[in-house]
Structure formats: structure tokens, C-alpha cells
């Protein structure tokens, strides 16, 4: 592969990572505390239009009765996903959490009326690509700090090398 192709590949991976960051920040933007009304509405689809019965049970008996905690947890998670993917720090770790959160969304909204199921699968695959390519190493903080982390023998640095 020639150098210009490699630069283009890396730039496009950075664009995908940053795009996912903005996707999560946009999603976090409509999760308005303290009621989280829109999030509650979408979460309720897991019960109204079940995809996976054990997940439906979990939402009905654990999530919805404790929705204030759940709403704050989702807001924090999605804002963190957005921020960390945007700057490219701990990218592989956040890509895994993005895949997990995408699965939660799939299990809630996949069968909801007027939804395009492939959008969720594409979202999952984009996170998989960010994970597989360690996209934070390109135009991200991971790429800048990883050499120092690799030289260090401390456990935080070794952990950051693994998640970057």
C-alpha cells in the first residue's frame, strides 16, 4: 500500500470515529433530566414490541421501575461515549461500550413502528470497525500518548495501551 493511500485510510477511520462521537453526543442531547421522557418512551418499546424476552423482562421489572437511575446512567454513558470517541482516547474500550449500548438500543427499538432496523446494525458495525482498527491512533489522543504509554511499566499505562 502506498503512503497516500495509508494517509487516506487513516483519515477516513478518524472521520468514522469522530462521526460516532457526534452521533452519541447528539443522542445524549435529547435525554433531558430529570424526567427523561423521550428516553422512557423509547425504552418502553422493549416491552411494547419485544425483541428478546429476557431483555423485555429486565426493562419491565428493573429498568422502568428505577428509571431515574437508568436515565442518568444512559445520559452519562452516551455523553462519555461521544466525548471519548470524539477525541480518540481509550478508543477500543469506548467502541466496545458503544457496541453494548447499540445492542441495548437494538433490543429496545428494533421492532418499533417506523424504524429502519439496518440503522442499528450499521451503528454496531461502525463501532466494530473503530475497535478493529484502533481508530483513536489516527488524529486522536491515543495516537499521541500511546508511545509514552508503551514505554511506561505502570499498570495504568499498560491498561491504556490495551484500550487504545
Secondary structure, DSSP 8 states (H G I E B T S, - for coil): --HHHHHHHHHHHHHHHHHHHHHHHHHHHT--TTT-HHHHHHHHHHHHT-SSHHHHHHIIIIIGGGHHHHHHHHHHHHHHHHHHHHHTSSHHHHHHHHHHHHHHHHHHHTTSTT--HHHHHHHHHHHHHHHHHTGGGSSSHHHHHHHHHHH--SHHHHHHHHH-
